Amino acid sequence: MDFQQRLYELRRKAGLSQEELAGLLGVTRQAVQKWEAGASRPDMDNLTALAAYFNVTLDYLVLGKEGDVLPPPVQVIHNHYGGGYEFRSKATLFGLPLVHINVGSGLRAARGIVAIGNAAVGVVSIGGVALGLFSLGGVGIGLLFALAGFAVGALSLGAFALGVISIGGIAAGWLAWGGIALGKYAVGGVAVASKVAIGGAAYGPLAIGDEPSGGGRIFTTPLSAGELEAAVRAVRAAAPRWVAEFLEFVLRAFQ
């Protein structure tokens, strides 16, 4: 069996496409295609990386000589090609590497249980664009938690935040707190709510602020001691207990 046939068999057994193998090595798909066609051979750096990834000796990879079995590597390849860096753990879960890091110039995507990349998809994802259960990035979408410039998640924090509970410059959610807050319960410089709004300019059935409106119960700040207690009772009647406790804290803290 020639080198190109051994390389093809190793790649096929690893379940990699030519493009995926090229991405791991930081070369073009055409380069891998030429290696497997016998039109060219990889240089020593790439031969070493191939042997490390496939867990074989250089003698076997180049000459087909069987040698001692190498111990399983903890990780796959560390690449420093083309101004970027990539690490992909050998250990996997549900077909995904436990850790995949792929950062550098251009569009570099990472997919793994923990994913870190220019674009990242994982259970825990960190990147310019991040999607996962827990996300941190410029644009973050998290099913449970998102922290990002633009954040969408059950709990979201960001300049623009959208979620069940959202905190941000502009926040929209069931419970929203921000410069501009929109929600069922909203606290902010400008607060618009379907139940309770607290803010400089507040609009809702129960509105508390410097300029409250909405056609329901209205309290203009600053509140006297009696007005504060009346506002607290109104909040308790309009919101679930833990939300009411949070809104009460806000009212008392900013008087």
SULCOR-V716954 format. One record per run of one state. SS is the DSSP state (hx for helix, st for strand, lp for the rest). FROM is the first residue (numbers start at 1). TO is the last residue. If there is no record, write none. Layout:
SS:FROM:TO  SS:FROM:TO
This chain:
lp:1:2  hx:3:13  lp:14:17  hx:18:25  lp:26:28  hx:29:37  lp:38:43  hx:44:54  lp:55:57  hx:58:63  lp:64:74  st:75:79  lp:80:83  st:84:89  lp:90:91  st:92:93  lp:94:95  st:96:97  lp:98:98  st:99:104  lp:105:108  st:109:203  lp:204:205  st:206:213  lp:214:216  st:217:220  lp:221:224  hx:225:238  lp:239:240  hx:241:253  lp:254:255
